Amino acid sequence: MTRIAIVTVSDRASRGEYEDLGGPAVERWLRRVVASPCDFIRRIVPDGLESVRDLLIELCDQSGADLILTTGGTGPSPRDLTPEAMQQVITKELPGFGELMRQASLRQVRTAILSRQTAGVRGSSLIINLPGKPSSIDVCLNAVFPAVPYCLELIGAGSIAADTAMFE
């Protein structure tokens, strides 16, 4: 069974001061689109380089996650270090994911140019950084998810069948 990890990156949510909205939004979207059985792993981690990096390594190397979707930590503020943490984890960057997510987001909000989403591969795990805002999560996943099943196949990860009607 394919393992999908959803990681919310947020200082406030990790301390329980703020309700995690991003992680549940990612899971709701996936449950609508993914047609094959999968196992979800959910984590909340504080912003920062080490916290995100160490969790991503654990999810790839110990937990065997095929797909990891992070939400949050992709903006320009000082504590937004999700892309930098991911750079320390991946062996191959897939910049087209970030390019397409920003392009799709710019149709909705002009400040999307500030977002630093990206994607990459570690072993047989695909990691995609998403924004933290639930409406932006939907826009970004709608844009890039059609490529995810094929990418997982190419890297030797677990397979995902998606309801392709959701993207038409």
Kinemage of the C-alpha trace (Angstrom):
@kinemage 1
@onewidth
@group {chain A} dominant
@subgroup {mainchain}
@vectorlist {calphas} color= white
{ca met a 1} P 0.000 0.000 0.000
{ca thr a 2} L 1.291 3.445 -0.911
{ca arg a 3} L 2.341 5.575 2.059
{ca ile a 4} L 1.589 9.281 1.880
{ca ala a 5} L 2.977 11.614 4.541
{ca ile a 6} L 1.441 15.023 5.153
{ca val a 7} L 3.668 17.402 7.095
{ca thr a 8} L 2.398 20.704 8.453
{ca val a 9} L 5.250 23.134 9.091
{ca ser a 10} L 4.131 25.714 11.639
{ca asp a 11} L 5.514 27.003 14.926
{ca arg a 12} L 2.079 27.908 16.264
{ca ala a 13} L 0.335 24.692 15.187
{ca ser a 14} L 3.153 22.567 16.615
{ca arg a 15} L 2.666 24.318 19.998
{ca gly a 16} L -1.118 23.900 19.843
{ca glu a 17} L -1.712 27.669 19.635
{ca tyr a 18} L -3.207 27.509 16.161
{ca glu a 19} L -5.457 24.948 14.517
{ca asp a 20} L -3.692 23.102 11.721
{ca leu a 21} L -5.694 23.962 8.605
{ca gly a 22} L -3.101 23.020 5.970
{ca gly a 23} L -2.622 19.336 6.828
{ca pro a 24} L -6.356 18.545 6.871
{ca ala a 25} L -6.808 20.459 3.583
{ca val a 26} L -4.118 18.334 1.919
{ca glu a 27} L -5.687 15.119 3.213
{ca arg a 28} L -9.203 16.135 2.113
{ca trp a 29} L -7.906 16.915 -1.375
{ca leu a 30} L -6.079 13.579 -1.608
{ca arg a 31} L -9.118 11.607 -0.420
{ca arg a 32} L -11.158 13.192 -3.228
{ca val a 33} L -8.596 12.447 -5.944
{ca val a 34} L -6.615 9.324 -5.052
{ca ala a 35} L -8.523 6.246 -6.208
{ca ser a 36} L -6.111 3.588 -4.916
{ca pro a 37} L -5.677 2.443 -1.316
{ca cys a 38} L -3.098 4.402 0.645
{ca asp a 39} L -1.875 4.822 4.182
{ca phe a 40} L -1.668 8.390 5.539
{ca ile a 41} L 0.967 9.593 7.981
{ca arg a 42} L 0.305 13.021 9.539
{ca arg a 43} L 2.896 15.137 11.344
{ca ile a 44} L 3.143 18.694 12.604
{ca val a 45} L 6.609 20.161 13.025
{ca pro a 46} L 7.854 23.633 13.999
{ca asp a 47} L 9.336 25.916 11.364
{ca gly a 48} L 13.085 25.748 11.029
{ca leu a 49} L 15.819 24.024 9.113
{ca glu a 50} L 16.698 21.139 11.428
{ca ser a 51} L 13.164 20.236 12.491
{ca val a 52} L 11.892 19.947 8.916
{ca arg a 53} L 15.061 18.308 7.563
{ca asp a 54} L 15.169 15.641 10.270
{ca leu a 55} L 11.487 14.756 9.862
{ca leu a 56} L 11.791 14.497 6.074
{ca ile a 57} L 14.765 12.161 6.420
{ca glu a 58} L 12.855 10.015 8.919
{ca leu a 59} L 9.778 9.831 6.669
{ca cys a 60} L 11.864 8.844 3.642
{ca asp a 61} L 14.395 6.513 5.225
{ca gln a 62} L 12.628 4.944 8.207
{ca ser a 63} L 8.892 5.279 7.531
{ca gly a 64} L 9.088 4.441 3.830
{ca ala a 65} L 6.844 7.268 2.640
{ca asp a 66} L 6.343 7.159 -1.118
{ca leu a 67} L 4.944 10.688 -1.305
{ca ile a 68} L 5.517 13.488 1.197
{ca leu a 69} L 3.518 16.688 0.955
{ca thr a 70} L 4.629 19.543 3.178
{ca thr a 71} L 2.407 22.532 3.823
{ca gly a 72} L 3.784 25.805 5.137
{ca gly a 73} L 7.181 27.369 5.549
{ca thr a 74} L 7.563 28.398 1.904
{ca gly a 75} L 7.274 32.178 2.218
{ca pro a 76} L 9.951 34.837 2.639
{ca ser a 77} L 9.734 35.312 6.422
{ca pro a 78} L 12.834 34.455 8.483
{ca arg a 79} L 11.414 31.188 9.917
{ca asp a 80} L 10.117 29.923 6.531
{ca leu a 81} L 12.880 27.396 5.797
{ca thr a 82} L 11.028 24.406 4.341
{ca pro a 83} L 12.694 24.674 0.887
{ca glu a 84} L 16.137 25.023 2.487
{ca ala a 85} L 15.505 21.964 4.679
{ca met a 86} L 14.364 19.993 1.668
{ca gln a 87} L 17.510 20.970 -0.259
{ca gln a 88} L 19.526 19.189 2.442
{ca val a 89} L 17.396 16.043 2.060
{ca ile a 90} L 16.846 15.487 -1.658
{ca thr a 91} L 19.186 14.001 -4.225
{ca lys a 92} L 17.329 15.469 -7.225
{ca glu a 93} L 15.346 18.669 -7.446
{ca leu a 94} L 12.282 18.826 -9.700
{ca pro a 95} L 11.926 22.593 -10.248
{ca gly a 96} L 9.048 22.237 -12.712
{ca phe a 97} L 6.693 21.497 -9.821
{ca gly a 98} L 7.418 24.844 -8.165
{ca glu a 99} L 7.278 26.709 -11.446
{ca leu a 100} L 3.844 25.293 -12.258
{ca met a 101} L 2.487 25.843 -8.733
{ca arg a 102} L 3.522 29.511 -8.788
{ca gln a 103} L 2.101 29.977 -12.279
{ca ala a 104} L -1.267 28.490 -11.246
{ca ser a 105} L -1.298 30.463 -7.988
{ca leu a 106} L -0.570 33.755 -9.734
{ca arg a 107} L -3.927 33.418 -11.495
{ca gln a 108} L -5.551 33.581 -8.045
{ca val a 109} L -3.363 35.964 -6.042
{ca arg a 110} L -0.660 38.418 -7.146
{ca thr a 111} L 1.534 37.738 -4.102
{ca ala a 112} L 2.064 34.103 -5.154
{ca ile a 113} L 5.385 35.198 -6.601
{ca leu a 114} L 6.652 35.283 -2.993
{ca ser a 115} L 6.058 31.569 -2.533
{ca arg a 116} L 9.035 29.234 -2.809
{ca gln a 117} L 7.454 25.830 -3.412
{ca thr a 118} L 9.551 23.124 -4.989
{ca ala a 119} L 9.763 19.350 -5.219
{ca gly a 120} L 12.461 16.729 -5.148
{ca val a 121} L 13.373 13.080 -4.789
{ca arg a 122} L 15.163 11.180 -2.048
{ca gly a 123} L 15.540 7.495 -2.856
{ca ser a 124} L 12.067 6.307 -3.780
{ca ser a 125} L 10.277 9.209 -2.057
{ca leu a 126} L 8.815 12.226 -3.838
{ca ile a 127} L 8.617 15.364 -1.678
{ca ile a 128} L 6.479 18.338 -2.712
{ca asn a 129} L 6.395 21.637 -0.792
{ca leu a 130} L 2.970 23.269 -0.781
{ca pro a 131} L 1.858 26.636 0.610
{ca gly a 132} L 0.073 26.723 3.962
{ca lys a 133} L -3.194 28.386 2.898
{ca pro a 134} L -5.912 25.763 2.190
{ca ser a 135} L -7.250 27.478 -0.943
{ca ser a 136} L -3.682 27.722 -2.320
{ca ile a 137} L -3.123 24.038 -1.529
{ca asp a 138} L -6.045 23.095 -3.787
{ca val a 139} L -4.784 25.313 -6.621
{ca cys a 140} L -1.267 23.887 -6.398
{ca leu a 141} L -2.304 20.240 -6.147
{ca asn a 142} L -4.723 20.624 -9.046
{ca ala a 143} L -1.837 21.961 -11.117
{ca val a 144} L 0.868 19.385 -10.361
{ca phe a 145} L -0.836 16.185 -9.259
{ca pro a 146} L -1.401 14.816 -12.774
{ca ala a 147} L 2.395 14.302 -12.931
{ca val a 148} L 2.667 12.628 -9.513
{ca pro a 149} L 1.639 9.040 -10.392
{ca tyr a 150} L 4.123 8.900 -13.282
{ca cys a 151} L 6.887 10.443 -11.180
{ca leu a 152} L 6.295 7.855 -8.435
{ca glu a 153} L 6.541 5.120 -11.059
{ca leu a 154} L 9.811 6.534 -12.415
{ca ile a 155} L 11.475 6.649 -8.985
{ca gly a 156} L 10.289 3.179 -7.953
{ca ala a 157} L 7.821 4.345 -5.312
{ca gly a 158} L 4.401 2.896 -4.539
{ca ser a 159} L 1.818 3.530 -7.210
{ca ile a 160} L -1.103 5.911 -6.995
{ca ala a 161} L -4.187 5.841 -9.168
{ca ala a 162} L -5.834 9.233 -9.451
{ca asp a 163} L -9.354 10.062 -10.577
{ca thr a 164} L -8.353 11.844 -13.801
{ca ala a 165} L -11.818 13.383 -14.160
{ca met a 166} L -10.848 15.690 -11.288
{ca phe a 167} L -8.308 17.437 -13.559
{ca glu a 168} L -10.464 18.021 -16.633
